[in-house]
């Protein structure tokens, strides 16, 4: 049937794959044949596998041999490294033990140093450098002294370096005579008094013998000279006969000029500079309204030492001045109300005020000066305009106070300050506060500088408003019966300093040169000896004779000053924090300066310069000697807080009458200033 055929067709493939059923014996025989066949195949497979295993064993054996050989080499290298490390360990151990011992042995066996560089130590046998200055000129040089330098050789070398004539006297910067090489110490400042023919106009000048003087460009002065290396080499190589010939000639000339045959100069008086400086003249303006203070004669007497360079103009109203005034102190009487009238007219005219406003200004000023005379100090910045008619013959004008005694100002005022700066002010050490001091500020006498005060509103555009507010405030306080009350006082040290610093191209210098009686009680006493101002510790043993000996510094028309610049100027970052708390914050200008080492604080400090809109700090060393007892010399002393105690002290102010005559000693009394008062020395 069709179904059976289909079934047969479905089964047929299986039938083709499956063996046909057979007899059981056939199946046994077949199984035996299969087993035999499988055994032969196994044998063949086993033979192939054994061959492959042999090759692998040989390969493994070779690899093992190579590995063992490499390990042997590694072990040999390791043993060698260990041996080397052992040697290194031993070497380090030897160095550790013997290194410090060797260093100590080296220092023990090292010979002592005879060329010490300690500036304060003796230099009997060592090398020392001295700074030379030719009196009456701007020539400078350095001289290297060694243990073989004798006095005659030194004098000959000085003439060669400074290009000067016969030497009359050799002194230090304080005027003390130098008589031998042993009298000089390292970095001493030596003044040579000799004939000279003026400054050198070229950058280099030769004396015909091969010496070269090189201008010191860092100093900023055309006349400052330093010795070049070629001169040092030539000086050392100079033949002895030529040197002896020059020394003999020098000694022959010196014997006629006050130098002993042995070459030691005799102390001879220094030739005076003359009556007036040939180039510069300062007018220090001091208006005074009330009665003269008890120390006025001390101020006048101290001003005499500055007659070579400065005049002091005291403007007053019907006050009897002291008798026997020196030529450089003038008392100018403006009459009753004359000071307020002059201030009102000149400021009103400069500001273009109508006559009616100027009249109101004068009345307000007169009222205020009568109630509070100190107000006149508020107009210090405008003194160049107010007193213009009296300043025509001066190169500079400035302001100072009467509660001060001046020292040897021509010794401290520098030519560069007057020639290269528009404004110069002297501080007492607070150099981090960048402001113009009321005790001493000098201006170049030019209209653009004399009218800087207009930049302050209370002096310029709001002058009349500020005065009316002052008047209203005083009347209000008096209406309440108050006699002591705070005043509306605008210090010139605030707005004016800020306004001056904003002027494009202005050049300002702030130098540390004054002493001030600020601390109460104080650990210091001021001595004024022969016109020089000295500040000494209160517990120091002070010899007046010694101070007098060091107060005779020679006068020099070149005005070299007493501060030697060290290094380059440092730009300053200015802020309103850290100084001048009595000023409005918008006018404060403060800078952070590093403190010099403790051992240098008496001789090293900073001055401040403003140039091109940038403040700079210049480190300097004073060339004046600080005495062993701590006494040091300054440009002037400002009484400030000390004078407030004198009315209540047990001493007060000794009366002083000025002596007639033109002889300088008659105007130069010796006295002390302390918190107890002013006392004459007999």
C-alpha positions in Angstrom: 0.0 0.0 0.0 1.1 3.6 -0.4 1.5 4.0 3.4 3.8 0.9 3.7 5.8 2.2 0.8 6.2 5.6 2.6 7.3 3.8 5.7 9.8 1.7 3.9 11.1 4.9 2.3 11.5 6.6 5.8 13.3 3.5 7.1 15.6 3.0 4.2 18.3 5.5 5.2 18.5 3.9 8.6 18.7 0.6 7.1 21.6 1.8 5.0 23.5 3.0 8.0 22.9 0.1 10.4 24.6 -3.3 9.8 22.4 -6.2 9.0 21.8 -8.6 11.8 24.2 -11.6 11.8 25.0 -14.7 13.7 26.5 -14.2 17.2 29.7 -16.0 16.3 30.2 -13.6 13.4 29.8 -10.8 15.9 32.4 -12.4 18.1 34.8 -12.8 15.3 34.2 -9.2 14.3 34.8 -7.9 17.7 38.1 -9.8 17.8 39.2 -8.3 14.5 38.3 -4.8 15.8 40.3 -5.3 18.9 43.3 -6.5 17.0 42.9 -3.6 14.6 42.7 -1.2 17.5 45.8 -2.7 19.1 47.9 -2.2 16.0 46.7 1.4 15.8 47.6 2.0 19.4 51.1 0.6 18.7 51.6 2.9 15.8 50.4 5.9 17.8 52.6 4.9 20.7 55.7 4.8 18.5 55.1 8.3 17.2 54.5 9.7 20.6 57.7 8.2 22.0 59.8 9.8 19.2 58.3 13.2 19.9 59.0 12.8 23.7 62.7 12.1 23.0 63.1 15.3 21.0 61.3 17.3 23.7 63.5 15.8 26.4 66.6 16.7 24.5 65.3 20.3 24.0 64.5 20.5 27.7 67.9 19.3 28.6 69.5 21.9 26.4 67.4 24.6 27.9 68.2 23.4 31.4 71.9 23.5 30.6 71.7 27.0 29.2 69.7 28.1 32.2 72.2 26.5 34.6 75.0 28.2 32.8 73.2 31.6 33.0 72.6 31.1 36.7 76.2 30.3 37.2 77.2 33.5 35.5 74.6 35.4 37.6 76.0 33.9 40.7 79.5 34.9 39.7 78.4 38.5 39.0 76.6 38.6 42.4 79.7 37.4 44.2 81.7 40.1 42.4 79.2 42.8 43.3 79.1 41.6 46.9 82.9 41.8 47.0 82.8 45.3 45.5 80.1 46.4 48.0 82.2 45.2 50.9 85.1 47.3 49.6 82.7 50.4 49.4 81.4 49.8 52.9 84.9 49.7 54.2 85.7 52.9 52.3 82.6 54.7 53.7 83.5 53.5 57.2 87.1 54.8 56.8 85.8 58.2 55.5 83.3 58.5 58.3 85.9 57.9 60.9 88.8 59.8 59.4 87.0 62.7 57.7 86.2 64.8 60.7 89.5 64.1 62.3 91.3 65.3 59.1 89.2 68.4 59.0 90.0 69.3 62.6 93.7 68.5 61.9 93.6 70.9 58.9 92.2 73.8 60.9 94.7 73.2 63.7 97.6 73.3 61.3 96.2 76.2 59.3 98.2 79.4 59.9 96.4 82.4 61.5 94.7 84.9 59.1 96.5 88.2 59.2 94.2 89.8 56.6 91.0 90.0 58.6 88.1 91.8 57.0 86.4 92.8 60.2 85.9 96.6 59.9 86.1 97.2 63.6 89.3 95.2 64.3 92.9 96.4 64.2 94.9 96.1 61.0 98.5 96.2 62.2 99.6 93.7 59.5 96.6 93.2 57.3 95.3 94.8 54.1 92.9 97.7 54.5 91.0 99.9 52.1 90.6 103.7 52.7 88.4 106.1 50.9 90.1 109.3 49.8 88.4 112.7 49.3 90.2 115.8 48.1 88.9 118.8 50.1 87.4 121.6 48.1 86.7 119.3 45.1 84.6 116.4 44.2 87.5 114.0 43.5 87.3 110.6 45.1 89.5 107.5 45.1 90.3 104.3 47.0 93.7 103.3 48.3 94.7 99.8 49.3 97.2 99.7 52.2 99.2 96.6 53.1 101.7 95.8 55.9 104.5 97.3 53.8 103.0 100.7 53.1 104.8 103.5 54.9 103.6 107.1 55.3 105.7 108.6 52.6 104.6 105.9 50.1 101.0 106.6 51.1 101.3 110.4 50.5 102.9 109.8 47.1 100.1 107.4 46.1 97.5 109.8 47.3 98.9 112.5 45.0 99.0 110.1 42.1 95.4 109.0 42.6 93.8 112.4 43.3 95.9 114.3 40.8 96.6 117.0 43.4 99.5 119.2 44.4 101.5 119.2 47.6 99.6 117.8 50.6 99.2 120.1 53.6 97.0 118.1 56.0 95.5 114.7 56.2 92.4 114.2 58.4 89.5 111.9 58.8 85.9 112.9 58.0 85.5 114.3 61.5 88.5 116.6 61.2 90.9 114.7 63.4 94.5 114.7 62.1 95.9 111.5 60.6 99.6 111.3 61.3 100.5 107.7 60.4 99.3 104.7 58.4 98.5 103.0 61.7 96.0 105.7 62.5 93.7 104.6 59.6 91.3 101.6 59.8 89.7 99.6 57.1 87.1 101.6 55.1 88.2 104.8 56.8 87.2 108.0 55.1 90.2 110.3 54.7 90.1 113.9 53.7 93.2 115.2 51.8 93.9 119.0 52.1 96.1 119.9 49.2 96.4 122.2 46.2 94.4 121.2 43.2 93.6 122.6 39.8 89.9 121.8 39.6 87.9 118.8 38.5 88.6 116.6 35.5 86.3 117.3 32.6 86.9 114.0 30.7 85.7 110.6 31.6 89.3 109.5 31.9 92.3 111.6 32.7 96.0 110.6 32.6 98.8 112.1 34.5 101.3 111.2 31.8 102.7 108.3 33.8 100.1 105.7 32.8 97.7 106.1 35.7 94.0 106.1 34.8 91.2 107.6 36.9 87.8 106.2 36.0 84.6 108.1 36.8 82.2 106.3 39.1 79.0 106.3 37.2 77.0 104.8 40.1 77.4 107.9 42.2 75.6 110.2 39.8 78.2 112.9 40.2 80.5 113.9 37.3 83.4 114.6 39.7 83.6 111.4 41.6 86.6 109.4 40.7 87.8 105.9 41.6 91.1 104.3 40.9 91.1 101.8 37.9 92.8 98.4 38.1 95.5 99.6 35.6 96.6 102.2 38.1 96.9 99.6 40.9 99.0 97.3 38.8 101.2 100.2 37.6 101.6 101.5 41.2 102.8 98.2 42.5 105.2 97.8 39.6 106.6 101.3 39.9 110.4 101.2 40.2 111.7 101.9 43.7 114.1 104.7 42.6 111.3 106.7 41.0 109.1 106.3 44.1 111.9 107.5 46.4 112.5 110.5 44.2 108.8 111.4 44.4 108.7 111.0 48.1 111.8 113.2 48.6 110.2 115.9 46.5 107.0 115.6 48.4 108.8 115.9 51.7 110.7 118.9 50.5 107.5 120.6 49.5 105.7 119.5 52.6 108.3 121.0 54.9 107.5 124.4 53.6 103.7 123.8 53.9 103.6 122.4 57.4 104.6 118.7 56.8 107.4 117.3 58.9 110.5 115.8 57.2 109.3 112.4 58.3 106.2 112.9 56.2 103.7 113.4 59.1 101.4 116.4 58.5 101.0 119.0 61.2 97.5 120.0 62.1 97.0 123.3 60.3 93.7 125.3 60.1 91.6 124.5 57.1 91.2 127.4 54.7 87.6 128.8 55.0 85.2 128.4 52.0 84.4 132.1 52.0 81.4 134.2 53.0 78.9 132.6 50.7 78.6 129.6 48.5 79.3 130.5 44.9 76.2 128.7 43.4 73.5 127.9 46.0 71.7 130.0 48.6 68.9 128.8 50.8 66.2 130.9 52.4 64.6 129.2 55.4 61.3 130.9 56.1 59.9 131.0 59.7 56.7 133.1 60.3 56.0 133.7 64.0 52.9 135.3 65.4 53.0 135.2 69.2 55.8 136.1 71.7 59.3 134.8 71.1 60.0 131.5 72.9 62.6 131.4 75.7 65.0 129.3 73.5 65.0 131.8 70.6 68.6 133.0 71.3 69.8 129.3 71.1 68.1 129.0 67.7 69.8 132.2 66.5 73.2 131.2 67.9 73.1 127.8 66.2 72.1 129.3 62.8 75.5 131.1 62.6 77.3 127.9 61.6 75.2 127.8 58.4 76.0 131.3 57.2 78.0 129.9 54.3 74.9 128.4 52.7 71.6 129.5 54.4 69.7 132.5 55.6 66.9 132.3 58.2 64.1 134.8 57.6 61.8 135.2 60.6 58.6 137.1 59.8 56.8 138.5 62.8 54.4 141.2 64.0 55.8 143.9 66.3 58.1 141.6 68.2 61.5 142.7 69.6 64.1 140.5 68.1 67.3 139.5 70.0 70.3 141.7 69.8 73.6 141.1 68.0 72.1 138.9 65.3 74.4 137.1 62.9 74.3 138.2 59.2 72.4 135.1 58.1 69.5 135.6 60.5 67.0 138.4 59.6 63.9 139.4 61.6 61.3 141.0 59.3 58.5 143.0 61.0 55.3 143.0 59.0 53.4 145.2 61.5 50.2 144.5 63.4 48.0 142.1 61.3 50.7 142.1 58.6 51.1 138.4 58.4 47.5 137.6 57.9 47.2 140.4 55.4 50.2 139.1 53.4 48.9 135.5 53.4 45.4 136.6 52.4 46.5 138.9 49.6 49.1 136.6 48.0 46.9 133.4 48.1 43.8 135.3 47.0 45.8 136.8 44.1 47.3 133.5 43.1 43.8 131.8 43.2 42.2 134.7 41.2 39.7 135.7 44.0 37.7 138.9 43.7 38.8 141.7 46.1 35.7 141.1 48.3 36.6 137.5 48.8 40.2 138.4 49.5 39.1 140.9 52.2 37.0 138.2 53.8 39.9 135.8 53.7 42.2 138.4 55.5 39.6 139.0 58.2 39.2 135.2 58.8 42.9 134.7 58.9 43.5 137.5 61.4 40.7 136.1 63.6 42.2 132.6 63.5 45.8 133.6 64.0 44.8 135.6 67.1 42.9 132.6 68.5 45.3 129.9 67.5 48.8 131.2 66.3 49.9 127.7 65.4 47.6 127.7 62.4 50.3 129.5 60.4 52.1 126.2 60.0 49.2 125.0 57.9 50.3 127.3 55.1 53.9 126.1 55.0 53.6 124.6 51.5 52.6 128.1 50.2 55.5 130.0 51.7 57.2 130.2 48.3 54.2 132.1 47.0 53.4 134.1 50.1 56.9 135.4 50.6 57.9 135.5 47.0 59.0 139.1 47.1 61.7 138.2 49.7 63.0 135.2 47.8 64.3 136.6 44.5 68.0 136.2 45.4 67.8 132.6 46.5 68.2 129.4 44.5 66.0 127.5 47.1 63.4 128.3 49.7 62.3 126.1 52.5 60.5 126.0 55.9 61.6 125.0 59.3 60.7 125.6 62.9 62.0 127.9 65.7 62.0 125.0 68.2 65.2 123.6 66.8 68.9 124.2 67.0 70.9 123.9 63.7 74.2 122.1 63.5 76.9 122.2 60.8 74.4 122.3 58.0 76.9 122.8 55.1 78.5 119.5 56.2 75.2 117.6 55.7 73.6 119.4 52.8 74.8 117.7 49.5 75.4 119.4 46.2 73.4 116.6 44.5 70.4 117.4 46.7 70.3 121.0 45.5 71.3 120.4 41.9 69.4 117.3 41.1 66.2 117.4 43.2 63.1 119.7 43.3 62.3 119.0 46.9 64.5 117.7 49.7 63.3 116.9 53.3 65.2 115.6 56.3 63.7 112.9 58.5 64.6 111.6 62.0 64.7 107.9 61.0 61.0 107.2 60.1 62.0 106.7 56.5 59.1 104.2 56.0 56.7 107.2 56.1 57.0 109.0 52.7 56.0 112.6 53.5 57.6 116.0 53.6 58.7 117.0 57.1 57.6 120.3 58.6 60.9 120.6 60.5 63.0 120.9 57.3 61.9 120.9 53.7 63.8 122.7 50.9 62.3 123.6 47.5 63.9 124.6 44.2 62.9 128.3 43.7 60.8 127.8 40.6 57.2 128.7 40.0 56.1 125.2 39.1 57.5 123.9 42.4 56.4 126.9 44.5 52.7 126.5 43.4 52.3 122.8 44.2 50.2 123.7 47.2 47.2 124.4 44.8 46.8 120.6 44.6 45.4 120.6 48.1 41.7 121.7 48.3 42.1 123.3 51.8 44.8 125.5 50.4 43.5 125.9 46.9 40.0 125.7 45.6 38.3 125.4 49.0 40.6 127.8 50.9 37.8 130.2 51.8 35.3 127.5 52.7 37.9 125.8 55.0 38.7 129.1 56.8 35.0 129.9 57.4 34.5 126.4 58.8 37.4 127.0 61.2 35.9 130.4 62.3 32.5 128.8 62.9 34.0 126.0 64.9 35.9 128.3 67.2 32.9 130.5 67.8 30.7 127.4 68.5 33.2 126.1 71.1 33.6 129.5 72.8 29.8 129.9 73.0 29.8 126.7 75.1 32.5 128.1 77.4 35.2 125.7 76.2 38.8 127.0 76.2 40.5 123.7 75.2 39.0 121.9 72.2 40.3 120.0 69.1 41.2 122.3 66.2 40.6 121.9 62.5 44.3 121.6 61.5 45.4 120.3 58.1 49.0 119.2 58.4 51.3 120.1 55.5 52.7 116.6 55.9 49.5 115.0 54.6 47.8 116.4 51.5 50.8 118.5 50.3 53.2 115.5 50.4 50.7 113.5 48.3 50.0 116.3 45.9 53.8 116.9 45.4 54.4 113.3 44.6 51.7 113.3 41.9 53.4 116.0 39.9 54.8 114.4 36.7 58.6 114.5 36.5 59.2 115.8 40.0 62.3 114.7 41.9 62.1 114.4 45.7 64.6 113.1 48.2 63.9 112.2 51.9 67.1 111.8 53.8 67.7 110.7 57.4 69.7 113.6 59.0 67.9 115.1 62.0 67.5 114.3 65.6 64.2 114.8 67.5 63.2 115.0 71.1 60.2 112.6 70.8 60.5 110.1 73.6 59.5 111.2 77.2 61.3 110.1 79.3 64.3 109.9 77.1 67.6 107.9 77.1 69.4 110.6 75.2 71.0 114.0 75.7 71.9 116.5 73.0 75.2 118.4 73.1 75.8 121.5 70.9 79.5 122.1 70.8 81.2 124.7 68.5 78.1 124.7 66.3 77.9 120.9 65.9 74.9 119.0 67.2 75.6 115.7 68.9 73.2 113.1 70.3 74.7 111.0 73.1 73.3 108.3 75.4 72.2 109.8 78.7 74.4 107.4 80.7 77.5 107.9 78.6 80.6 109.5 79.8 81.0 112.5 77.5 84.1 114.6 77.2 83.3 118.1 75.9 86.9 118.5 74.7 86.6 115.3 72.6 83.3 116.5 71.1 85.0 119.9 70.3 87.9 118.1 68.6 85.4 116.2 66.3 83.3 119.2 65.6 85.8 121.0 63.4 85.0 119.4 60.1 86.5 121.4 57.1 84.2 123.4 54.9 84.0 122.3 51.3 82.4 124.2 48.4 81.7 120.9 46.6 79.2 120.0 49.4 80.1 116.2 49.3 77.8 115.4 52.3 78.3 112.7 54.8 76.3 109.8 53.3 78.0 107.3 51.0 75.6 105.3 48.8 75.9 101.5 49.1 74.7 99.4 46.2 71.9 100.2 43.8 68.5 101.8 44.5 65.6 99.5 45.4 62.1 100.2 44.0 59.5 100.5 46.7 55.9 99.4 46.9 53.7 102.1 48.5 50.6 101.5 50.5 48.4 103.4 52.9 49.1 101.1 55.8 51.7 101.3 58.5 52.5 105.0 59.0 51.2 108.5 59.4 48.1 107.8 61.5 47.6 111.5 62.1 47.0 112.0 58.3 43.8 111.2 56.4 44.1 107.7 55.0 43.9 108.9 51.4 47.1 110.9 51.8 49.2 108.2 53.5 52.2 106.9 51.6 54.0 104.1 53.5 56.8 101.7 52.4 58.3 98.6 54.1 62.0 98.8 54.4 64.4 96.1 55.8 66.2 96.8 59.1 70.0 97.0 58.9 72.0 94.6 61.1 72.2 95.7 64.8 75.9 96.4 64.5 75.3 98.8 61.6 72.2 100.8 62.8 74.3 103.7 63.9 76.0 104.1 60.5 73.8 102.4 57.9 70.3 103.5 56.9 68.1 104.3 53.9 67.2 107.5 52.1 64.2 107.7 49.8 64.1 109.2 46.3 61.1 109.8 44.0 62.0 109.9 40.3 59.8 109.2 37.3 56.8 108.5 39.5 58.5 105.7 41.4 59.8 105.7 44.9 63.3 104.1 45.5 65.2 103.3 48.6 69.0 104.0 48.6 71.1 102.3 51.3 73.9 104.5 52.6 76.7 104.5 55.2 77.5 107.7 57.1 81.0 108.8 56.8 81.0 110.6 60.1 82.6 108.8 63.0 80.4 107.4 65.8 82.4 107.9 69.0 83.1 105.0 71.3 80.6 106.3 73.9 77.8 106.3 71.3 77.8 110.0 70.4 77.0 110.8 66.8 76.5 114.0 64.9 73.4 115.3 63.1 72.2 118.2 60.9 69.9 119.7 63.6 67.8 118.9 66.6 64.1 119.4 66.8 62.8 119.9 70.4 59.2 118.7 69.7 58.0 116.9 72.9 60.9 117.8 75.2 60.0 121.6 75.2 56.6 120.8 76.6 58.2 119.7 79.9 60.5 122.6 80.4 57.9 124.9 82.1 57.4 122.2 84.7 61.0 120.9 85.1 63.4 121.8 87.8 65.8 123.5 85.3 64.0 125.1 82.3 66.0 127.2 79.8 69.1 129.0 80.8 69.1 132.6 79.6 71.6 133.3 76.7 72.7 136.6 75.4 74.4 136.8 72.1 77.8 138.5 72.0 78.5 141.3 69.6 81.1 141.0 66.9 81.7 139.0 63.8 84.0 136.4 65.1 82.2 133.0 64.8 83.1 131.7 68.3 81.1 134.5 69.8 78.0 133.0 68.2 78.7 129.4 69.0 78.0 128.7 72.7 78.2 125.2 74.1 75.1 123.8 75.8 73.1 120.7 76.4 69.4 119.9 75.7 67.5 117.3 77.6 64.0 116.7 79.0 65.0 118.9 81.9 65.7 121.9 79.7 68.6 123.8 78.0 71.7 124.2 80.1 74.8 126.2 79.2 78.2 124.5 79.5 81.0 126.5 81.1 
